Amino acid sequence: MAKDCPKCGAPHEFGLILCKFCRTAFDPEEARRATPCPRCKDLFHEDTQKCPRCEVWLVVQCVFCHELTPHNRPRCDACGEVFAGSAERKAARDAAGPGWGAPGPAPVPSSPGSFGGLDAWASPPPEQAAAELFSSFGKAPEPAPGPPAGWDFSGWSSTPPKK
């Protein structure tokens, strides 16, 4: 990291990403990865937990794995859970009971657009679909259900009236 500001020459202050005088980044790559303070908009190293200027938290805690992640990221760095709606999802999982989230091997997509043998529309693999299609071949169709008991359709006709 540069010792002095590349624009105005001010000395680097520990913990800051931007020069406090001209707001120029001391290191552009570090500024790209930095966490902005939601209140004062200063940039800080991504591992800073609290803004030293205004004391606002720069991290959020995941409700699932309890790890800390910078507040400006959409998902947890540790477990990958999306933050939007996470409290509701956690409540639903807790209400579903202890067997809901049993640990096991993570499914791996077998090809782009598929997941665990199912494509994005959740249709069965072609072999299974063909087997189901031909399993009823040669069998008589099941009869249609009749009218409910007690109903009289004797005066009804299946042909529409003439105009």
N, C-alpha and C positions, 0 to 999 in steps of 0.2 A: 504494500500500500504506500502511496506517496506520502512524504513527510509534510509537504506544504501544498496549499491549494494551487492547482495549475493555472487558475485565472488571476487571482488577486495576490497570491503568495502568503496568505494567512497560515499560521501553524495549524497542523492537524490536531483536533481535540479528540481524545480517546472516546470511542463509542459512537461518534458521529460519522455519518456517511457523507453528508453535505457540509460545505463550508458555511459557518454561521453568518458570514458577512455577505457573500455573493451567491449562496445556494448552489454552487458548482460541486459536482460529485468529485471526491478525492480519487475514487476508483470506479469507473463506469460499470464494470462487471459486478462489483459488490453492490452498487446502487440498484442494479437490475434485480438482485436477489433480496434486497433489503425489505424490512417490514415497516410500512408507514404507520405513524401514530394516528388513530382515528380522530383525535381532538386537535393536536397542533400540527399535524401533517409532516413532522420531521421524520427522516428515515433512520432506522437503526438496524444493527446487525440482526440477522434472522434468528439468532439464539437469545436475543434480549427479551425478557419476559414483561418488563414494565417500563413505560416511558420515564426516563429520569427527569424530564422537564415538568410534565403535568400529571404524573403518577397514574396514567390510564394503562390498563392491562393490554398488552400487545399479543397475547396468546389466548386461546380458548382450550378448554379441556373436553376431550371426547367423552360422551356419556357411555360409550360401550367399553373402551379399553382404558380410559382415564389418562391417556397421554396428552401432552401439550403440543399444540400446533399454532403457528402464527395465524392471527385472526383474519388475514386477507386471503387465505386459501379455502377452496370450496369443500375439501375433504380432509380427513385425518391423515397425517403423514404416516402413522404407525399401522392402522388397520384398514385405511381406505374408505371408511364409512363417510357418506356425504353428510355435511352438517345441517343442511336445510331439512327440516322435519325429523331430525334425529331423536328428539325427545318423544315425539308421537310414536315413532317406530320402536323405540326402546320400551315404552309403555305397552304397546301391542305385543311385543315379544315376551315381556314379563307376564302379561295376562294369559298368554297362550300356554304357559306352564313350563316345567323344567325340561321337557324333552324337545322343545322347539328348536333350540340352537345347539343341539348336540354336536360336539366337534367331530370332524371327519375330514377326509381328503377333499380339497377344493376341486370342483369339476373344471375341466380344461376344455376350451373350445376345440372341436375336432377340425374345423375349417372356418374360414371367414363367414360370418353370418349364421353359424350353427353353434350350439352349446350342448354338450353331452349327447350328441346324436340327434338333437332336435334343431330344426332351423328356426329362424326368427319368428315364424308363424306357429311354432309348436306342432307341426305336422309330423306324423311318424315317418321313420325311414322308408324308402321305396319298397324294400323287401317286405316289411311288415304290412304296408298298405296293400300290396298285391296279394299277400296271403289272406288278408281279411276280405278282399274283394272276391276272390275265387273260392272262399270257404263255403259260401252258400250256393255255388253253381250246381245246378241239377236238382235242387230241392224245391218242393212246392212252396209257393208263397203262403204266408200265414193269412187266414181269412180276416177280413175287416170286421171290427166289432159291430154288433147290431145296435139298434136303437135301445134306449133305456126302457126298462119294464114299465108298462102302463101307458106308453105313448101310442097314439093311434095315427098312423100315416096313410090310412086307406083312401082318403080323398085327395091325396097329393099326387102330382104327376111330375115326371122327370123332364118333360118337354115344356119349354116356355110358352106362355099364352100367345096367340096370334094377335097382331095389331091390325 
